[in-house]
Amino acid sequence: MTANQRSNTLPFRPCGGSVRQLDTRLATRISAQADRRLRLTALVHGMRLGHLLDQILSQHLPTADQLTAQISAEGKETTTDER
């Protein structure tokens, strides 16, 4: 284990469970600091990481329907501009 991996390791004890390490990165493209902040926030709020991410994305990103409408509108603008 490298020093960087050790610095990203957080001990976690699920309710009544054994201690395990939360050291798996979500993605290679997010910074270690962002990864750690997400994991600590999930720990503080007693949420699973997936549920926390779902909540954050739902609050801060447009819905799939809104994105579809936006893409459609941009496509119509492009078609109109080409004429």
Secondary structure, DSSP 8 states (H G I E B T S, - for coil): --HHHHHT--EE--TT---EE----S-TTS-HHHHHHHHHHHHHHT--HHHHHHHHHHHHS--HHHHHHHHHHHHHHHHHHH-
